[in-house]
Amino acid sequence: MTTFSRCSVSLIHALLWLLVIILDDVHVGRAILESQAPHRELKAYRPLQDCRGCHNLEEVDASSVSAVNYDPDLKDVSIVATYSDHYGNIRLGSLKMGDLSSSWVLENPAKKKGSQLVIPRDSYQNDTRMEQSGNHSITNQSGESDSQFPHVEFASPAKLKRQILRQERRGQRTQELIQQEKETDEQMQEAAIEKSMSFENSVIGKYSIWRRDYESPNADAILKLMRDQIIMAKAYANIAKSKNATNLYVFLKQQCRENQHVIGKATFDADLPSSALDQAKAMGHALSLAKDELYDCHELAKKFRAMLQSTERSVDGLKKKGTFLIQLAAKTFPKPLHCLSLQLAADYFSLGFHEEDAVKEDVSRKNFEDPSLYHYAIFSDNVLATSVVVNSTVLNSKEPQKHVFHIVTDKLNFAAMKMWFRINAPADATIQVENINDFKWLNSSYCSVLRQLESARLKEYYFKANHPSSISAGADNLKYRNPKYLSMLNHLRFYLPEVYPKLEKILFLDDDIVVQKDLAPLWGIDMKGKVNGAVETCKESFHRFDKYLNFSNPKISENFDASACGWAFGMNMFDLKEWRKRNITGIYHYWQDLNEDRTLWKLGSLPPGLITFYNLTYAMERSWHVLGLGYDPALNQTAIENAAVVHYNGNYKPWLGLAFAKYKPYWSKYVEYDNPYLRRCNINE
């Protein structure tokens, strides 16, 4: 009877537990411990002890908690629990009642807070672990938990609040990182667009970024390998020679020659013959033999150092020769242009035009001296270049009949220049061609520079009679070996009032310029009492007085400012009335006499021009005169197209093969390539 009674009581207790779980929707919450590892997991706990007292209830709150006897048979009751993993995802798990520790509390949220069921501290536990269910989505879990599972209440509200704040900080930080990434992407896109707009995609020979060199780091690997093998073989060959290893020396030299023969003029792997790889392998075998027999790290390092120094000396010599050859090519009169002058001069005299021109000039003399017209001065011995200056000026002028061109050339090219403008005279414009040798007043007794040019000391300086090669003087002095520095045409610009005594204003133009706009407005510029109107060329520290003059000489340093801005000859408006009033030619003579030993400046016309017109130069707008088309390949294209005058100053003149291809069309469009004289002398576009 007693046994039956006890069994009945156990069964009743089990039924009560099931009713509490199902009808009251009991929630099971797991306490979160600060000392717990980052990966939160619910694990089964093994029983720590087994005693009689473990079957007794523990009183938690005597005033408000009604204790319930705990039956050991309830340890097999299954409980479903909700928890969050370390990623914040909600998970479901099941475990047995006996697996719960004493920190778990079962309560009915629908009833009073004081009504709780407390699990003993040392509950019966088994080795069963929680079976996690990872197949439920977060949405389903959260939805089902509200209807099927009790509410989870953490032991400490402060900890729950910290968790919420931590999640908010994580979300805020995520948003900040996403925003930073968006801003970085936008900046990269803007930089890429800006870079692409300024990118120069022109192909210069084979040295282009689109070459196959940039497709792969191993591009042209065979060619590079064979070149490196030649260097190594030469080093080992020299060591072999010093150690009397004659056979190896001859063998390595032979391999070097074979490598050179295979490479030939190849610049990348595609140019190599099919036998190149076999030759590279043969050379590799030879180098392996040499290494086994001759390798000495110290000796090899010495040999490479000697080869490097020898190569540097060779490169330096080649640079000097290259500079000399560029200067030579730039200053040598091309054969087609020489042919043009000869053909024109021959026809001029054979056709008897020299007698007719004397009468024709008397008729046009009125325009030559009319100060109300637009007068230009061009001093040149280049027929083709002068024709481009005249044609471009007339074609871009609004009133060509008001433009008068005064051309002065030397005795050698006078007939050719006359003949060209006789048969190719621009419509309406007036052309005057003069011979500098006809200016009888221009002699060595009056002109300081002419006296210096005729001196033996200057001829010695220019021709270097006591030196075997002009290259030895260095690249800095090569440009002063220019024939134009010995020509009075280069210095005639300082005698404009004497050449044109009845004119008041004149525009001086070099023969290497092209006019792109009407220049008539230049005569209306108020130059504020200045003598010379020019475009300044200084940019930051470039093209200032200290570049052209010797400021270590007290005569220069005491009279001029080293940082004064330089300007350019090429397009200059001269007020001849102010010139005469201020005796500019006298100032030029004074400084030219002081520089007879070339200690103030070297040769050229710009340094004495800077001195002569110091504080007497009016700065024009830069758009009137754009320079650098003869030496700078990176000029602003918009500035060139908007300029009134573009200047090919430098070595790369547009009539030479050295000219920059992208600048040449500005000049060539004013050349009449269909002219029979140009075709006869093979002058093509």
Beta strands, then each sheet from edge to edge (+ up, - down):
strand 1: 27-28
strand 2: 78-84
strand 3: 90-96
strand 4: 105-107
strand 5: 116-118
strand 6: 131-133
strand 7: 374-379
strand 8: 403-409
strand 9: 430-435
strand 10: 505-509
strand 11: 513-515
strand 12: 532-534
strand 13: 571-575
strand 14: 617-619
strand 15: 625-626
strand 16: 645-647
sheet 1: 1+ 4- 5+
sheet 2: 2+ 3- 6+
sheet 3: 9+ 8+ 7+ 10+ 13- 12+ 14+
sheet 4: 11+ 16- 15-
end
